[in-house]
Amino acid sequence: MTNRRRLRPKNIRTRILYALLGTALLSLVCFGLVSFWSMSNLGHSSLKGTVGLSQELLKISKGSLETLTQEGLLKATVDQAALIDAQFRDVENDLKVLVDSAERIWRSPGLYPHKRSYSIADQPPDPKAASVWQIPLGVPASAVATELQTSSAMDDFMISVLKSNPIINDCNLATPQGLFRRFPWSANIDKNYDVRKRDWFTRALSSGTLGWSEPYVGVIARNLRVNCSAPVKKNNKIVAVIGLNVPLTTIQERIIKMRINNQGRAYLVSKDRRILAREGLDTSSNDWSEKQKGEFFSFDDQKAMPLLDKNLASGTPGIMRGMLGKQDSFVAYAPSSTTGWSVLFALPVEAVYAPIRPTEQAIVAQTKAASSLVYQQIGITMAILAGVFLLVLGGVTVVSRRVAEKITAPILELETGAEIIGNGNLEHRLQLQSGDEIQQLAETFNRMAADLSRHIHDLTVTTAAKERIQSELKLATDIQASLLPRIFPPFPERSEFDLFALMEPAKEVGGDFYDFFFLDQRRICLIIGDVSDKGVPAALYMMVAKTLLKSEALRDETPAQILERTNAILALDNETSMFVTVFCAILDTDTGQLDCANAGHLPPLIQKTDGSTTYRSFSPGFVLGPMPDISYRTEQIMLQPGELFLLYTDGVNEAVNPSLEEYGEKRLLDCVATHAAATPDQIIHAIRAEVLDFASGAPQSDDITMLAIRYLGKQA
């Protein structure tokens, strides 16, 4: 036997390292020594003094500017707070005048002339010269007749206050009996408005003192405002409350205009740092209490917050520095003694340094001039290094070329073979015997080609199977759809009702279902169900449940008996413990009597003839399928002509948006309520459209099914 000498695999990386390491090392050593010598001797001596001097000058200048800016910033903020405080104090003085006038009127009502009082339905000749009165629903006019006559004398005092103080929007007077008088007159008061539930009234009534309310949106002007209110007393008993409304528009404009050198941003905040006014705040928004009430002033650096919270709560003015909106800023704050709110003014630190930027640039220019000698020496050094580098590069090139010639030959052969395999010839094999990583790579390519050939064959088989499954799922979808009534209107000859239903599965097939059919000439059965699973298993269980329910219903049973007999059959051999929620109802089309039974399903909605919509709760019962011998209860309601009865599955109310927020029962209720005069078809499509809009592209997680019937009554 011939003994072959086994070749030692030679590592490509080792070959290259051995050939280039000596030349590269020599080049780096020479470059490093020359650079270090040149830069150390010339750069250090030239730049040390210049850089140190410039840094010291900049440090002194920045310190002086910071001190002067903080003093000016704090003073401007304190002055602004004082101006706002003066405005609020003027309002308080005006309120005291009105309260004093009202107390004199209540003590001696006969001394003051009574004026005609106008309701919201009785417009005066000049709405700007008269007030409007209103009482809550359920309060008779006779109960407030005396108060109405007495308070009419306040019109002259109120018009005087409004003319003298332009920041006051309107004057309000209210009594514990529910009388509400507003100056000037307006017809935009809601008939359901009850002044006894408003914060400004209840605060003054409970405290017995003058005070300010939290910001709120007005019920008439619909703008963001605050109210200063105080009680009117007679014999130490509160007989009325007077409130002056101040829109935050004036305060907002004053805050926005606050600037220092056309820089900075101002805020009006409460003691808990809630933002009441700032640039960009919409003071006319009806949604302020929901969207903007939770907006707080805060530093990015939470270490600064405890001190700010402490000073705001105590009403102490001051200034501090912190990161605001990822920007280093000075923040000055000063309180308002009337409301307890504070004015904050934020100025970026960079704006403080702006005046010294020209000086800084001049210092930099001088530094560059002083360093020109260094750069000249660096140029000479680089020329020397370039010559050394070229010599080294020449040696490296010669050595690298000879090494590359030995390495690239098998690589080129590998490239050619790989290109053949890449063009689709998976039967081609590479034949390389280099004894190194190139040979290992060639063997890898050969295995890859064999694997690709096998995978392509497997993929072809898998694709054919998938297409067959998709075809079968399409057929299952069509079969399931054919089981549900789809022709609307289903009974065009019947005028006693209008009916529509819809089912959209989350997958190709679903577990939701609905059904409706006549039991006799007068009674129609309505059924909706939701299987506990999805996809094909749920669809099969749905078909069984729907068939059983209809079969039992046609035996002329009550809704409870229908559910009980269906549950008994479904519970037999139910090893998978699947279940279905069902709501079954039988409507007498002559009388409107609706017999209902619930097996764990969601409560239906009833829309009255006046447009009001509510959920109608029935005994929930247990779901169908898991357990035999379950009893259910039949409950009766009477549908009046024009009323709507809506059944739905949890795919509607539990639909989610990308933020995982549910559509919810409240939105469903509001959607139905806004379509009081719509047909069942229009209402169901309106709900579906609103759910799709709410989901905002989020995938449908559950089947969506709805059934609606509007009872019209027996026609003459």
C-alpha positions as CSV (number, residue, x, y, z in Angstrom):
1,M,0.0,0.0,0.0
2,T,1.3,3.4,-0.9
3,N,1.5,5.8,2.0
4,R,0.5,9.3,1.1
5,R,1.8,12.1,3.0
6,R,-1.2,14.0,4.6
7,L,-1.0,17.7,3.7
8,R,-1.4,20.0,6.6
9,P,-4.3,22.4,6.1
10,K,-3.0,25.9,5.8
11,N,-5.1,28.7,7.2
12,I,-5.6,31.6,4.7
13,R,-5.7,34.2,7.5
14,T,-2.3,32.8,8.7
15,R,-0.8,33.1,5.3
16,I,-1.8,36.7,4.9
17,L,-0.8,37.6,8.4
18,Y,2.7,36.0,8.0
19,A,3.3,37.9,4.7
20,L,2.0,41.4,5.8
21,L,2.8,41.5,9.5
22,G,6.4,42.4,9.2
23,T,5.9,45.2,6.7
24,A,2.8,46.5,8.4
25,L,4.5,46.5,11.8
26,L,7.5,48.4,10.5
27,S,5.3,51.0,8.9
28,L,3.2,51.5,12.0
29,V,6.3,51.8,14.2
30,C,7.9,54.4,12.0
31,F,4.7,56.4,11.7
32,G,4.0,56.3,15.4
33,L,7.5,57.4,16.4
34,V,7.7,60.3,14.0
35,S,4.2,61.5,14.8
36,F,4.7,61.3,18.5
37,W,8.0,63.2,18.3
38,S,6.7,66.0,16.1
39,M,3.3,66.5,17.8
40,S,4.7,66.4,21.3
41,N,7.5,68.9,20.7
42,L,5.6,71.4,18.6
43,G,1.9,71.1,19.4
44,H,2.1,71.1,23.1
45,S,4.3,74.2,23.4
46,S,2.2,76.2,21.0
47,L,-1.4,75.4,22.0
48,K,-1.1,75.0,25.8
49,G,-1.1,78.7,26.6
50,T,-3.7,79.7,24.0
51,V,-6.3,77.1,24.9
52,G,-5.9,77.7,28.6
53,L,-6.4,81.5,28.2
54,S,-9.5,81.2,26.0
55,Q,-11.1,78.7,28.4
56,E,-10.6,81.0,31.4
57,L,-12.0,84.0,29.5
58,L,-15.1,82.1,28.4
59,K,-15.7,80.8,32.0
60,I,-15.6,84.3,33.5
61,S,-18.0,85.6,30.8
62,K,-20.5,82.8,31.1
63,G,-20.6,83.2,34.9
64,S,-21.3,86.9,34.7
65,L,-24.0,86.4,32.1
66,E,-25.7,83.6,34.1
67,T,-25.8,85.8,37.2
68,L,-27.3,88.8,35.4
69,T,-29.8,86.7,33.5
70,Q,-31.1,84.9,36.6
71,E,-31.7,88.2,38.4
72,G,-33.5,89.7,35.4
73,L,-35.5,86.5,34.7
74,L,-36.7,86.3,38.3
75,K,-37.7,90.0,38.4
76,A,-39.6,89.7,35.2
77,T,-41.4,86.6,36.4
78,V,-42.3,88.3,39.7
79,D,-43.6,91.4,37.9
80,Q,-45.7,89.3,35.6
81,A,-47.2,87.4,38.5
82,A,-48.0,90.7,40.2
83,L,-49.8,92.0,37.1
84,I,-51.9,88.8,36.8
85,D,-52.6,89.0,40.6
86,A,-53.8,92.5,40.2
87,Q,-56.3,91.5,37.6
88,F,-57.7,88.7,39.8
89,R,-57.8,91.2,42.8
90,D,-59.8,93.6,40.7
91,V,-62.3,90.8,40.0
92,E,-62.5,90.0,43.7
93,N,-63.2,93.7,44.5
94,D,-65.9,93.8,41.9
95,L,-67.5,90.7,43.3
96,K,-67.4,92.2,46.8
97,V,-69.3,95.2,45.5
98,L,-71.9,92.9,43.9
99,V,-72.3,90.9,47.1
100,D,-72.7,94.0,49.2
101,S,-75.4,95.3,46.7
102,A,-77.2,92.0,46.7
103,E,-77.3,91.8,50.6
104,R,-78.8,95.4,50.7
105,I,-81.4,94.3,48.1
106,W,-82.3,91.2,50.0
107,R,-82.6,93.1,53.3
108,S,-84.8,95.8,51.8
109,P,-86.3,94.5,48.5
110,G,-88.9,97.2,48.5
111,L,-86.3,100.0,48.2
112,Y,-85.0,98.8,44.8
113,P,-87.0,98.9,41.6
114,H,-87.7,95.5,40.1
115,K,-87.0,94.9,36.5
116,R,-88.6,92.5,34.0
117,S,-87.0,89.0,34.0
118,Y,-86.5,87.2,30.8
119,S,-86.3,83.4,30.3
120,I,-84.3,81.6,27.6
121,A,-87.5,81.6,25.5
122,D,-88.3,85.2,26.1
123,Q,-85.7,87.4,24.3
124,P,-85.4,91.0,25.5
125,P,-85.3,94.0,23.2
126,D,-81.6,94.5,24.0
127,P,-80.0,91.1,25.2
128,K,-76.9,93.0,26.3
129,A,-78.9,95.1,28.8
130,A,-80.8,92.3,30.5
131,S,-80.2,89.0,32.3
132,V,-81.7,85.6,31.7
133,W,-83.1,83.3,34.3
134,Q,-83.5,79.5,34.4
135,I,-84.6,76.9,36.9
136,P,-83.9,73.1,36.8
137,L,-86.4,70.6,35.6
138,G,-88.7,69.6,38.5
139,V,-88.5,73.0,40.3
140,P,-91.8,74.9,40.0
141,A,-91.7,78.5,39.1
142,S,-93.7,79.4,42.2
143,A,-90.9,78.2,44.5
144,V,-88.5,80.8,43.2
145,A,-91.0,83.6,42.4
146,T,-89.9,85.8,45.3
147,E,-86.2,85.2,44.6
148,L,-86.8,86.0,40.9
149,Q,-88.4,89.3,41.6
150,T,-85.8,90.3,44.2
151,S,-82.8,89.4,42.1
152,S,-84.1,91.4,39.1
153,A,-82.8,94.5,40.8
154,M,-79.2,93.2,40.3
155,D,-79.2,93.8,36.5
156,D,-78.1,97.5,36.9
157,F,-75.2,96.5,39.2
158,M,-74.1,93.6,36.9
159,I,-74.0,95.8,33.8
160,S,-71.9,98.4,35.6
161,V,-69.4,95.7,36.6
162,L,-69.1,94.3,33.1
163,K,-68.5,97.7,31.7
164,S,-65.9,98.6,34.2
165,N,-63.9,95.4,34.1
166,P,-63.3,94.0,30.5
167,I,-61.8,90.7,31.7
168,I,-65.1,89.6,33.2
169,N,-67.1,87.6,30.7
170,D,-70.4,87.3,32.5
171,C,-72.1,87.6,36.0
172,N,-74.0,84.8,37.6
173,L,-76.4,84.7,40.5
174,A,-77.9,81.5,41.9
175,T,-80.0,80.5,44.9
176,P,-80.2,77.3,46.9
177,Q,-83.7,76.8,45.5
178,G,-82.2,76.4,42.0
179,L,-82.8,79.8,40.5
180,F,-80.0,80.8,38.0
181,R,-79.7,84.3,36.7
182,R,-77.0,85.2,34.1
183,F,-76.0,88.6,32.8
184,P,-76.0,89.3,29.9
185,W,-79.0,87.4,28.4
186,S,-78.4,84.2,26.4
187,A,-80.6,81.5,24.9
188,N,-77.8,78.9,25.0
189,I,-78.6,77.4,28.4
190,D,-79.3,73.7,28.4
191,K,-82.8,72.9,29.8
192,N,-81.2,70.3,32.0
193,Y,-78.7,72.8,33.5
194,D,-78.8,72.7,37.3
195,V,-76.7,75.4,38.9
196,R,-76.8,73.6,42.2
197,K,-74.4,71.0,40.8
198,R,-71.8,73.5,39.5
199,D,-68.4,73.7,41.4
200,W,-68.4,77.5,41.8
201,F,-71.8,77.4,43.5
202,T,-71.2,74.4,45.7
203,R,-67.8,75.8,46.8
204,A,-69.2,79.1,47.9
205,L,-72.2,77.5,49.5
206,S,-70.1,75.0,51.6
207,S,-67.2,77.4,52.5
208,G,-69.2,80.5,53.0
209,T,-66.3,82.6,51.8
210,L,-65.0,84.2,48.6
211,G,-62.8,81.9,46.5
212,W,-61.8,80.8,43.0
213,S,-62.8,77.7,41.1
214,E,-60.6,75.3,39.1
215,P,-60.6,76.0,35.3
216,Y,-63.6,74.6,33.5
217,V,-65.4,74.9,30.2
218,G,-68.4,77.2,30.2
219,V,-71.8,75.7,29.4
220,I,-72.8,78.8,27.4
221,A,-69.7,80.5,26.0
222,R,-67.9,77.1,25.7
223,N,-64.5,78.6,26.5
224,L,-61.9,77.8,29.2
225,R,-62.5,80.0,32.3
226,V,-62.3,80.4,36.1
227,N,-65.0,81.6,38.4
228,C,-64.7,83.8,41.5
229,S,-67.7,83.3,43.7
230,A,-68.9,84.4,47.1
231,P,-72.1,83.9,49.2
232,V,-74.8,86.5,49.7
233,K,-76.1,86.4,53.3
234,K,-79.2,87.6,55.1
235,N,-79.3,87.2,58.9
236,N,-76.2,85.0,58.6
237,K,-78.0,82.7,56.2
238,I,-76.8,82.2,52.7
239,V,-79.6,83.3,50.4
240,A,-77.7,83.4,47.1
241,V,-74.3,83.0,45.5
242,I,-72.7,85.4,43.0
243,G,-70.0,84.3,40.6
244,L,-67.9,86.2,38.1
245,N,-66.5,84.3,35.1
246,V,-63.1,85.2,33.8
247,P,-62.0,83.6,30.5
248,L,-58.4,82.5,30.5
249,T,-58.0,84.1,27.1
250,T,-56.7,87.4,28.6
251,I,-54.3,85.5,30.9
252,Q,-53.2,83.3,28.0
253,E,-52.4,86.3,25.8
254,R,-50.4,88.0,28.6
255,I,-48.4,84.7,29.3
256,I,-47.7,84.2,25.6
257,K,-46.3,87.7,25.1
258,M,-43.9,87.3,28.0
259,R,-40.3,87.3,26.5
260,I,-36.7,88.2,27.4
261,N,-34.7,89.3,24.4
262,N,-37.4,87.5,22.3
263,Q,-36.5,84.3,24.0
264,G,-38.1,81.9,26.4
265,R,-41.6,80.4,27.2
266,A,-44.0,81.3,30.0
267,Y,-46.5,79.1,31.8
268,L,-49.4,79.6,34.4
269,V,-49.5,76.5,36.6
270,S,-51.5,75.4,39.7
271,K,-49.9,74.3,43.0
272,D,-49.6,70.8,41.7
273,R,-47.9,71.9,38.5
274,R,-50.9,71.5,36.3
275,I,-50.6,73.8,33.3
276,L,-53.4,76.3,33.1
277,A,-52.0,78.6,30.4
278,R,-49.1,78.4,27.9
279,E,-48.3,79.1,24.3
280,G,-50.4,76.8,22.1
281,L,-53.0,76.0,24.7
282,D,-56.5,76.0,23.1
283,T,-58.7,77.9,25.7
284,S,-61.8,77.4,23.5
285,S,-61.6,73.6,23.5
286,N,-64.7,71.8,24.8
287,D,-62.5,68.8,25.6
288,W,-60.1,70.7,27.9
289,S,-61.2,68.8,31.0
290,E,-60.5,65.5,29.3
291,K,-57.5,66.1,27.1
292,Q,-55.6,69.0,28.7
293,K,-56.5,68.8,32.4
294,G,-53.8,66.2,32.8
295,E,-51.0,68.3,31.3
296,F,-48.3,69.0,33.9
297,F,-45.1,71.1,33.9
298,S,-42.1,68.8,34.6
299,F,-38.3,68.7,34.2
300,D,-36.7,65.8,32.3
301,D,-34.4,65.5,35.4
302,Q,-36.7,64.3,38.1
303,K,-34.2,65.3,40.8
304,A,-35.3,68.9,40.3
305,M,-39.0,68.2,40.8
306,P,-39.2,67.8,44.7
307,L,-37.8,71.4,45.2
308,L,-40.1,72.9,42.6
309,D,-43.1,71.1,44.0
310,K,-42.2,72.4,47.5
311,N,-41.8,76.0,46.4
312,L,-45.0,76.0,44.3
313,A,-47.0,74.6,47.1
314,S,-45.7,77.2,49.6
315,G,-45.9,80.1,47.1
316,T,-42.2,80.9,47.3
317,P,-40.6,82.7,44.3
318,G,-37.3,81.5,43.0
319,I,-35.2,80.3,40.1
320,M,-33.6,76.9,39.3
321,R,-31.8,75.1,36.5
322,G,-32.8,71.8,34.8
323,M,-33.4,69.9,31.6
324,L,-36.7,71.0,30.1
325,G,-37.7,69.2,26.9
326,K,-34.1,67.9,26.6
327,Q,-32.9,71.5,26.7
328,D,-30.8,72.9,29.5
329,S,-32.9,75.8,30.9
330,F,-33.3,78.4,33.7
331,V,-36.8,78.3,35.1
332,A,-38.0,81.2,37.3
333,Y,-41.3,81.0,39.2
334,A,-43.5,83.5,41.2
335,P,-46.8,82.9,42.9
336,S,-50.2,84.8,42.6
337,S,-51.5,85.5,46.1
338,T,-55.2,85.5,45.0
339,T,-55.4,82.1,43.4
340,G,-52.3,80.3,44.6
341,W,-51.2,79.7,41.0
342,S,-47.7,80.5,39.8
343,V,-46.1,82.1,36.8
344,L,-43.2,80.1,35.4
345,F,-40.8,81.4,32.8
346,A,-38.3,79.0,31.1
347,L,-35.2,80.4,29.3
348,P,-32.7,78.1,27.5
349,V,-29.2,78.4,28.8
350,E,-28.0,78.6,25.2
351,A,-29.9,81.9,24.8
352,V,-28.0,83.3,27.8
353,Y,-24.7,82.5,26.2
354,A,-25.6,84.1,22.8
355,P,-24.1,87.6,23.6
356,I,-20.7,86.1,24.2
357,R,-20.7,83.9,21.0
358,P,-18.9,86.7,19.0
359,T,-16.2,86.9,21.6
360,E,-15.9,83.2,21.7
361,Q,-15.5,83.2,17.9
362,A,-12.8,85.9,18.1
363,I,-10.9,83.8,20.7
364,V,-11.1,80.8,18.4
365,A,-9.8,82.8,15.5
366,Q,-6.8,84.0,17.6
367,T,-6.2,80.4,18.6
368,K,-6.1,79.3,15.0
369,A,-3.6,82.1,14.1
370,A,-1.4,81.2,17.1
371,S,-1.5,77.6,16.0
372,S,-0.4,78.2,12.4
373,L,3.2,77.4,13.2
374,V,2.1,74.1,14.6
375,Y,0.2,73.2,11.4
376,Q,3.3,74.1,9.3
377,Q,5.4,71.7,11.3
378,I,2.7,69.1,11.1
379,G,2.9,69.5,7.3
380,I,6.6,68.9,7.2
381,T,6.1,65.9,9.5
382,M,3.4,64.5,7.2
383,A,5.6,64.9,4.2
384,I,8.3,62.8,5.9
385,L,5.7,60.2,6.9
386,A,4.4,60.1,3.4
387,G,7.8,59.2,2.0
388,V,8.2,56.5,4.6
389,F,4.7,55.2,3.9
390,L,5.4,55.0,0.2
391,L,8.5,53.0,0.7
392,V,6.7,50.6,3.1
393,L,3.8,50.4,0.7
394,G,6.1,49.4,-2.2
395,G,7.5,46.5,-0.1
396,V,4.0,45.4,1.0
397,T,2.7,45.5,-2.6
398,V,5.4,43.2,-3.9
399,V,4.9,40.7,-1.1
400,S,1.1,40.9,-1.3
401,R,1.1,40.3,-5.0
402,R,3.0,37.1,-4.8
403,V,0.8,35.8,-1.9
404,A,-2.4,36.8,-3.8
405,E,-1.4,34.8,-6.8
406,K,-1.3,31.6,-4.8
407,I,-4.5,32.3,-2.9
408,T,-6.8,33.7,-5.7
409,A,-6.6,30.7,-8.1
410,P,-8.8,28.4,-6.0
411,I,-11.0,31.3,-5.1
412,L,-11.7,32.1,-8.8
413,E,-12.5,28.4,-9.4
414,L,-14.9,28.5,-6.4
415,E,-16.5,31.7,-7.8
416,T,-17.1,30.0,-11.2
417,G,-18.7,26.9,-9.6
418,A,-20.8,29.0,-7.3
419,E,-22.1,31.1,-10.2
420,I,-23.2,27.9,-12.0
421,I,-25.1,26.7,-8.9
422,G,-26.6,30.1,-8.5
423,N,-27.9,30.0,-12.1
424,G,-30.0,27.0,-11.2
425,N,-27.8,24.0,-11.9
426,L,-28.2,22.3,-8.6
427,E,-26.6,19.1,-9.8
428,H,-23.2,20.8,-10.4
429,R,-20.4,20.0,-7.9
430,L,-17.2,21.8,-7.1
431,Q,-13.9,19.8,-7.3
432,L,-11.2,21.6,-5.2
433,Q,-8.3,20.0,-3.4
434,S,-6.5,23.0,-1.9
435,G,-6.3,21.6,1.6
436,D,-7.5,24.8,3.3
437,E,-10.7,26.7,4.1
438,I,-11.3,27.1,0.3
439,Q,-11.7,23.4,0.0
440,Q,-14.0,23.4,3.1
441,L,-16.1,26.2,1.5
442,A,-16.4,24.2,-1.7
443,E,-17.7,21.2,0.2
444,T,-20.2,23.5,1.9
445,F,-21.4,24.7,-1.5
446,N,-21.9,21.1,-2.6
447,R,-23.9,20.3,0.5
448,M,-25.9,23.5,0.0
449,A,-26.8,22.6,-3.6
450,A,-28.0,19.2,-2.5
451,D,-30.0,20.7,0.3
452,L,-31.6,23.3,-2.0
453,S,-32.6,20.6,-4.5
454,R,-34.3,18.7,-1.7
455,H,-36.0,21.8,-0.2
456,I,-37.4,22.8,-3.6
457,H,-38.9,19.4,-4.0
458,D,-40.4,19.6,-0.4
459,L,-41.7,23.1,-1.1
460,T,-43.5,22.0,-4.2
461,V,-45.3,19.3,-2.3
462,T,-46.1,21.7,0.6
463,T,-47.5,24.3,-1.7
464,A,-49.8,21.9,-3.4
465,A,-51.1,20.8,0.0
466,K,-51.6,24.4,1.1
467,E,-53.6,25.2,-2.0
468,R,-55.8,22.2,-1.3
469,I,-56.4,23.3,2.3
470,Q,-57.3,26.9,1.1
471,S,-59.8,25.5,-1.4
472,E,-61.4,23.4,1.3
473,L,-61.6,26.4,3.7
474,K,-63.2,28.5,0.9
475,L,-65.8,25.7,0.5
476,A,-66.4,25.6,4.3
477,T,-66.9,29.4,4.3
478,D,-69.5,29.1,1.5
479,I,-71.3,26.3,3.3
480,Q,-71.4,28.2,6.6
481,A,-72.7,31.3,4.9
482,S,-75.4,29.3,3.2
483,L,-76.7,28.1,6.6
484,L,-77.5,31.7,7.7
485,P,-80.4,33.7,6.3
486,R,-78.9,36.2,3.9
487,I,-81.9,37.6,1.9
488,F,-83.2,40.9,3.3
489,P,-85.9,41.9,3.8
490,P,-86.6,38.2,4.7
491,F,-90.4,38.5,4.8
492,P,-91.4,41.4,2.5
493,E,-95.1,40.5,2.9
494,R,-95.0,41.1,6.6
495,S,-95.4,44.7,7.7
496,E,-95.4,44.2,11.5
497,F,-91.6,44.4,11.7
498,D,-88.4,45.3,10.0
499,L,-85.4,42.9,10.5
500,F,-81.7,42.7,9.5
501,A,-78.7,40.6,10.6
502,L,-75.0,40.4,9.8
503,M,-72.1,37.9,10.6
504,E,-68.5,38.5,9.8
505,P,-66.1,35.7,10.9
506,A,-62.6,36.6,12.3
507,K,-61.2,33.6,10.3
508,E,-62.3,31.9,7.1
509,V,-65.1,30.3,9.2
510,G,-66.4,31.3,12.6
511,G,-68.4,30.2,15.6
512,D,-71.0,33.0,15.7
513,F,-74.5,32.5,14.2
514,Y,-77.9,33.9,14.0
515,D,-81.3,32.7,12.9
516,F,-84.9,33.8,12.6
517,F,-88.0,31.9,11.4
518,F,-91.8,31.8,12.0
519,L,-93.3,29.3,14.4
520,D,-96.8,30.1,13.2
521,Q,-98.6,33.0,11.5
522,R,-98.1,35.3,14.5
523,R,-94.8,34.2,16.3
524,I,-91.3,34.6,15.0
525,C,-88.3,33.1,16.7
526,L,-85.0,35.1,17.0
527,I,-81.7,33.4,17.9
528,I,-78.1,34.6,18.2
529,G,-75.2,32.5,19.5
530,D,-71.4,32.7,20.0
531,V,-69.3,29.4,20.2
532,S,-66.4,29.5,22.6
533,D,-63.7,28.8,20.0
534,K,-62.9,30.0,16.5
535,G,-62.1,28.6,13.1
536,V,-63.2,25.1,11.8
537,P,-64.0,23.5,15.3
538,A,-66.2,26.5,16.2
539,A,-67.9,26.4,12.8
540,L,-68.7,22.7,13.2
541,Y,-70.1,23.2,16.7
542,M,-72.0,26.2,15.5
543,M,-73.7,24.2,12.8
544,V,-74.8,21.5,15.3
545,A,-76.0,24.1,17.8
546,K,-78.0,26.1,15.2
547,T,-79.7,23.0,13.8
548,L,-80.6,21.8,17.3
549,L,-82.0,25.2,18.4
550,K,-84.2,25.5,15.3
551,S,-85.4,21.9,15.6
552,E,-86.4,22.4,19.3
553,A,-88.0,25.7,18.6
554,L,-90.3,24.2,15.9
555,R,-91.7,21.9,18.5
556,D,-93.6,24.9,19.8
557,E,-91.6,25.2,23.0
558,T,-90.9,28.3,25.2
559,P,-87.5,30.0,24.9
560,A,-86.4,28.4,28.2
561,Q,-87.5,24.9,27.1
562,I,-85.7,25.4,23.8
563,L,-82.5,26.1,25.6
564,E,-82.9,23.3,28.1
565,R,-83.5,20.6,25.4
566,T,-80.7,21.9,23.2
567,N,-78.3,21.9,26.2
568,A,-79.2,18.4,27.1
569,I,-78.3,17.1,23.6
570,L,-75.0,19.2,23.4
571,A,-73.8,18.0,26.8
572,L,-73.8,14.4,25.6
573,D,-70.3,13.2,24.8
574,N,-68.9,16.8,25.0
575,E,-65.3,15.7,25.7
576,T,-63.8,18.9,24.4
577,S,-65.9,21.0,26.9
578,M,-66.9,23.4,24.1
579,F,-69.8,25.7,24.8
580,V,-72.0,28.3,23.2
581,T,-73.7,31.4,24.5
582,V,-77.3,31.8,23.2
583,F,-80.0,34.4,23.4
584,C,-83.5,33.1,22.3
585,A,-86.5,35.3,21.8
586,I,-90.1,34.7,20.4
587,L,-92.0,37.8,19.2
588,D,-95.8,37.9,19.0
589,T,-96.2,40.2,15.9
590,D,-99.8,41.0,16.8
591,T,-99.2,42.2,20.4
592,G,-95.5,43.0,20.6
593,Q,-95.0,40.5,23.5
594,L,-91.4,39.3,23.5
595,D,-90.6,36.0,25.4
596,C,-86.8,35.8,26.1
597,A,-84.3,33.3,27.6
598,N,-80.6,33.9,28.0
599,A,-77.9,31.2,28.1
600,G,-74.8,33.2,29.2
601,H,-75.1,35.8,26.3
602,L,-74.7,39.5,26.4
603,P,-77.7,41.7,27.3
604,P,-79.6,43.1,24.3
605,L,-80.2,46.8,23.6
606,I,-83.7,48.4,23.4
607,Q,-84.2,51.7,21.6
608,K,-87.5,53.4,22.7
609,T,-89.7,55.5,20.4
610,D,-88.2,58.7,21.9
611,G,-84.7,57.7,20.8
612,S,-83.5,56.7,24.3
613,T,-81.4,53.5,24.3
614,T,-80.7,51.2,27.2
615,Y,-79.3,47.7,27.9
616,R,-82.1,45.3,29.0
617,S,-80.8,42.8,31.5
618,F,-82.2,39.3,31.6
619,S,-81.3,36.4,33.9
620,P,-78.0,35.3,32.4
621,G,-78.4,31.6,32.7
622,F,-75.5,29.1,32.1
623,V,-73.9,28.5,28.7
624,L,-75.0,25.6,26.5
625,G,-72.9,22.4,26.2
626,P,-70.7,21.8,29.3
627,M,-73.2,20.5,31.7
628,P,-76.6,18.7,31.4
629,D,-79.7,19.3,33.5
630,I,-79.5,23.1,33.5
631,S,-82.7,25.1,33.9
632,Y,-83.4,28.4,32.2
633,R,-86.0,31.2,32.7
634,T,-88.4,32.7,30.2
635,E,-88.9,36.5,30.8
636,Q,-91.4,38.7,29.0
637,I,-91.3,42.3,27.8
638,M,-93.6,44.3,25.7
639,L,-92.3,46.0,22.6
640,Q,-94.2,49.1,21.6
641,P,-94.6,50.0,17.9
642,G,-91.4,51.7,16.7
643,E,-89.1,50.2,19.3
644,L,-85.9,48.5,18.3
645,F,-84.5,45.2,19.8
646,L,-80.7,44.6,19.1
647,L,-78.8,41.4,19.7
648,Y,-75.0,41.2,19.3
649,T,-71.9,39.1,20.1
650,D,-68.7,40.1,22.0
651,G,-66.9,40.6,18.7
652,V,-68.6,44.1,18.7
653,N,-68.0,45.5,22.2
654,E,-64.6,43.7,22.6
655,A,-63.1,44.9,19.3
656,V,-59.7,46.6,20.1
657,N,-57.6,49.3,18.5
658,P,-53.7,49.2,18.1
659,S,-53.5,50.5,21.7
660,L,-55.5,47.5,22.9
661,E,-58.4,49.7,24.0
662,E,-61.8,48.0,23.7
663,Y,-64.7,49.5,21.8
664,G,-66.9,49.0,24.8
665,E,-70.5,48.9,25.7
666,K,-70.7,52.7,26.1
667,R,-69.7,53.4,22.5
668,L,-72.1,50.8,21.3
669,L,-74.9,52.4,23.3
670,D,-74.1,55.9,22.0
671,C,-73.9,54.7,18.4
672,V,-77.4,53.2,18.5
673,A,-78.8,56.2,20.3
674,T,-77.6,58.5,17.5
675,H,-79.5,56.6,14.9
676,A,-83.0,56.8,16.4
677,A,-84.9,57.0,13.1
678,A,-82.7,54.5,11.2
679,T,-83.8,51.1,9.9
680,P,-82.2,47.9,11.4
681,D,-80.1,47.7,8.2
682,Q,-78.8,51.2,8.7
683,I,-78.1,50.8,12.4
684,I,-76.1,47.6,12.0
685,H,-74.0,49.0,9.2
686,A,-73.4,52.2,11.2
687,I,-72.2,50.1,14.1
688,R,-69.9,48.0,11.8
689,A,-68.5,51.2,10.3
690,E,-67.8,52.8,13.7
691,V,-66.1,49.6,15.0
692,L,-63.9,49.5,11.9
693,D,-62.9,53.1,12.3
694,F,-62.2,52.6,16.0
695,A,-60.0,49.5,15.3
696,S,-57.8,51.7,13.0
697,G,-56.4,48.7,11.1
698,A,-56.0,46.4,14.1
699,P,-56.8,42.7,13.1
700,Q,-60.3,41.5,13.9
701,S,-59.9,39.2,16.9
702,D,-63.4,37.7,17.1
703,D,-66.5,37.1,15.0
704,I,-68.8,40.1,14.7
705,T,-72.5,39.2,14.6
706,M,-75.6,41.4,15.0
707,L,-79.4,40.9,14.7
708,A,-81.8,43.9,15.0
709,I,-85.6,44.0,14.7
710,R,-87.8,47.1,14.9
711,Y,-91.4,46.2,15.9
712,L,-93.9,48.2,13.8
713,G,-97.1,46.8,15.2
714,K,-100.0,45.1,13.6
715,Q,-101.2,47.2,10.7
716,A,-104.9,48.1,10.5
